[in-house]
Amino acid sequence: MNIPADLKYTRDHEWVKLDGDIATIGITDFAQKELGDIVYVEIETEGEELDGEEVFGTVEAVKTVSDLFMPMAGTVVEVNPGLEENPAVVNEDAYGKGWMIKVKVDLNNLGSLLSADEYKELVG
């Protein structure tokens, strides 16, 4: 299982990469494997300010639909434009081209993000 050490994680299986006050967010390799073949990603929250734990979108796989949760409060500044045309990129490259949103965050309020080691313990 791929769990990059330079990222932070949530108990809801999202990953977070911080670059200054911009957080890039996607779902983990574990999550995409559990979901199976992803056929649709719906994110209509661009420009919205959301609280941590709020739903920012949904991901639909062949066998289920799953909500996507904000790891921390922030304003959604960008949605990955490639997901509409090719949602399977999340299965192919969850930590790269399969990113979902970019969020402007308050660095003093990052919520309870997990380290790679803590996430490894969570998913066993």
C-alpha positions as CSV (number, residue, x, y, z in Angstrom):
1,M,0.0,0.0,0.0
2,N,1.3,3.4,-1.0
3,I,1.4,5.9,1.9
4,P,3.8,8.8,1.1
5,A,5.6,10.0,4.2
6,D,5.5,13.7,3.1
7,L,1.7,13.9,3.2
8,K,-0.8,14.2,6.0
9,Y,-3.9,12.1,6.3
10,T,-7.4,12.0,7.8
11,R,-9.4,9.2,9.4
12,D,-11.8,9.5,6.4
13,H,-9.0,8.5,4.0
14,E,-8.2,11.9,2.5
15,W,-4.6,13.0,2.0
16,V,-3.4,16.6,2.3
17,K,-0.3,18.2,0.8
18,L,0.5,21.6,2.2
19,D,2.3,24.3,0.1
20,G,2.2,27.5,2.1
21,D,-1.4,28.2,2.9
22,I,-2.7,26.1,0.0
23,A,-3.7,22.5,0.7
24,T,-4.0,20.0,-2.1
25,I,-6.5,17.2,-1.2
26,G,-7.4,13.9,-2.6
27,I,-8.3,10.4,-1.5
28,T,-5.7,7.9,-0.4
29,D,-4.5,4.8,-2.3
30,F,-6.2,2.7,0.3
31,A,-9.5,4.5,-0.3
32,Q,-9.4,4.2,-4.1
33,K,-8.7,0.5,-3.8
34,E,-11.6,0.0,-1.4
35,L,-13.9,1.9,-3.7
36,G,-12.9,0.0,-6.8
37,D,-13.2,1.5,-10.3
38,I,-14.1,5.2,-10.0
39,V,-16.6,6.2,-12.7
40,Y,-17.6,9.8,-11.6
41,V,-16.4,12.5,-9.3
42,E,-18.7,15.4,-8.4
43,I,-17.3,18.5,-6.8
44,E,-19.4,21.7,-7.0
45,T,-17.9,23.6,-4.1
46,E,-15.3,25.7,-5.9
47,G,-15.3,29.2,-4.4
48,E,-17.1,28.0,-1.2
49,E,-15.8,28.4,2.3
50,L,-16.3,25.1,4.2
51,D,-15.7,23.9,7.7
52,G,-13.6,20.8,8.6
53,E,-15.6,17.6,8.2
54,E,-18.1,19.2,5.8
55,V,-18.7,17.3,2.5
56,F,-16.9,18.9,-0.4
57,G,-18.1,16.4,-3.0
58,T,-18.8,12.8,-3.9
59,V,-16.9,10.0,-5.6
60,E,-18.9,7.3,-7.4
61,A,-17.4,3.9,-8.0
62,V,-19.0,0.9,-9.7
63,K,-20.1,-0.5,-6.4
64,T,-20.8,2.6,-4.2
65,V,-21.0,6.3,-3.8
66,S,-18.9,8.0,-1.1
67,D,-18.8,11.5,0.4
68,L,-15.6,13.4,0.3
69,F,-14.9,15.3,3.6
70,M,-12.9,18.5,4.2
71,P,-9.9,17.7,6.3
72,M,-9.9,21.3,7.7
73,A,-11.7,24.5,7.2
74,G,-10.9,26.6,4.2
75,T,-12.0,28.0,0.9
76,V,-12.0,25.7,-2.2
77,V,-9.9,27.7,-4.7
78,E,-9.6,25.0,-7.4
79,V,-11.1,21.7,-8.5
80,N,-9.1,19.3,-10.6
81,P,-10.4,19.9,-14.1
82,G,-9.2,16.5,-15.4
83,L,-11.6,14.5,-13.1
84,E,-14.7,15.2,-15.1
85,E,-13.3,13.8,-18.3
86,N,-11.2,11.0,-16.7
87,P,-12.3,10.1,-13.1
88,A,-10.3,6.8,-13.4
89,V,-7.1,8.9,-12.9
90,V,-7.9,8.7,-9.2
91,N,-7.4,4.9,-9.4
92,E,-4.3,5.3,-11.5
93,D,-2.5,8.1,-9.7
94,A,-4.3,8.9,-6.4
95,Y,-1.4,11.1,-5.0
96,G,-0.6,12.9,-8.3
97,K,-2.9,13.6,-11.2
98,G,-5.8,12.2,-9.2
99,W,-5.8,15.2,-6.7
100,M,-9.3,16.6,-6.1
101,I,-9.3,20.1,-4.7
102,K,-7.0,22.9,-3.7
103,V,-8.0,24.8,-0.6
104,K,-6.8,28.1,1.0
105,V,-6.4,27.2,4.7
106,D,-5.6,28.9,8.0
107,L,-2.3,27.4,9.0
108,N,-3.2,27.9,12.7
109,N,-6.3,25.6,12.3
110,L,-5.3,22.4,10.5
111,G,-7.5,20.1,12.5
112,S,-6.4,16.7,13.5
113,L,-4.3,15.4,10.6
114,L,-2.4,12.1,10.9
115,S,1.2,11.5,10.0
116,A,2.0,8.7,7.5
117,D,2.8,6.3,10.4
118,E,-0.4,7.1,12.2
119,Y,-2.4,6.5,9.0
120,K,-0.6,3.2,8.4
121,E,-1.7,2.1,11.9
122,L,-5.3,3.2,11.1
123,V,-5.6,1.1,7.9
124,G,-3.5,-1.8,9.3
